[in-house]
Amino acid sequence: MKNMNRRHFLNSSGGAMLSTMTPSYLKSEYRKNEPPRPATKKADRSHPAEGLERENITITDIKVTPLSYKHNGEYLWRCAGLYVWKADAALVQVFTNQGIVGIAEGSPYRGPDKLKAYTDKYITPILKGANVFDVDFLTNNQGHNSVAEGAWAGVNNAIWDIIGKAKGLPVYKLLSNDENPSNQVKIYASGGVSHAWYDHGDEDLIEEALKYKSEGYDTFKFRNGTSWKYSQLTMKKYIPILERLRKAVGPEFKLVLEKFPGVLIRSSMNYVRYWKI
């Protein structure tokens, strides 16, 4: 086999292909001598970080701090047979060589201890030394299970926090394709988790919706309440409840039903379409 030096190898077809497969943060040393790239219009970006001026900000460490709050009462909330008595969070901190620390959270539903263990074992060793401006490459499509998804999401959010701090801009402006994006976020009341169909659940649901409306909300998202099988609830019984709910809150108030297996109900509540119960 003919001996090839590195330059000859990279100039060959095989070497060129390998070069394109090399992670972008590993190729950062070659970018130092590259001419400035033309500015990319936001609407033309192939990924959110494209067009941002790169800086020498590399990841030195990642720390995940598990947090939990235990409720002193009977439970925080319940839905069907699920009783929730504590709230969890996994605080993610990404440290850099420039002293900028990104702070974020991934998912509160994956178990903080599991998120920490996954991050410590898999994510931190991979990302140490990586440039934060390669965020789209580093964290894209890395979630091969629910714990991985939650862990990578936290790191992704923390890296964008770093980029926002480095650029002196809120992250929503960096991510938006609009030249002048709004800083207003529409919110809605999210509840309807514990209405018991076997015990005046329809009245409780309507009362809860009216409460949110009186507080200034214009949208209410609710769940499917207690077990339909246990409560002997059917679509024939459920549709009149929705009709009474719509009448109680008025035509302008938005109702959103969180989808649950077997049922799909449009948020307008003008009609109901179901698969099976």
FENPEGI-V510569 format. One record per backbone hydrogen bond with DSSP energy under -1.0 kcal/mol. NH is the residue of the N-H (numbers start at 0). CO is the residue of the C=O. If there is no record, write none. Layout:
BEGIN
nh: [NH NH]
co: [CO CO]
END
This chain:
BEGIN
nh: [8 9 10 15 16 17 18 19 20 25 29 33 43 44 49 51 56 58 59 60 62 64 66 68 70 75 76 78 81 83 86 88 90 91 92 93 94 96 98 101 103 114 115 116 117 118 119 120 121 123 126 127 128 129 131 133 134 137 138 143 148 149 150 151 152 153 154 155 156 157 158 159 160 161 162 163 164 165 166 167 168 172 173 174 175 188 190 198 200 203 204 205 206 207 208 209 210 211 212 213 214 215 216 219 220 221 222 225 230 232 237 238 241 242 243 244 245 246 247 248 249 253 255 257 262 268 272 274 275]
co: [4 5 6 11 12 13 14 15 16 22 26 30 40 41 46 48 54 129 94 94 92 90 88 86 84 83 83 81 78 76 68 66 64 103 62 101 60 57 95 93 91 110 111 112 113 114 115 116 117 118 122 123 58 126 56 130 131 133 134 141 144 145 146 147 148 149 150 151 152 153 154 155 156 157 158 159 160 161 162 163 163 169 169 170 171 218 220 195 195 199 200 201 202 203 204 205 206 207 208 209 210 212 211 253 188 255 191 194 226 227 233 234 237 238 239 240 241 242 243 244 245 217 219 221 259 265 263 261 261]
END
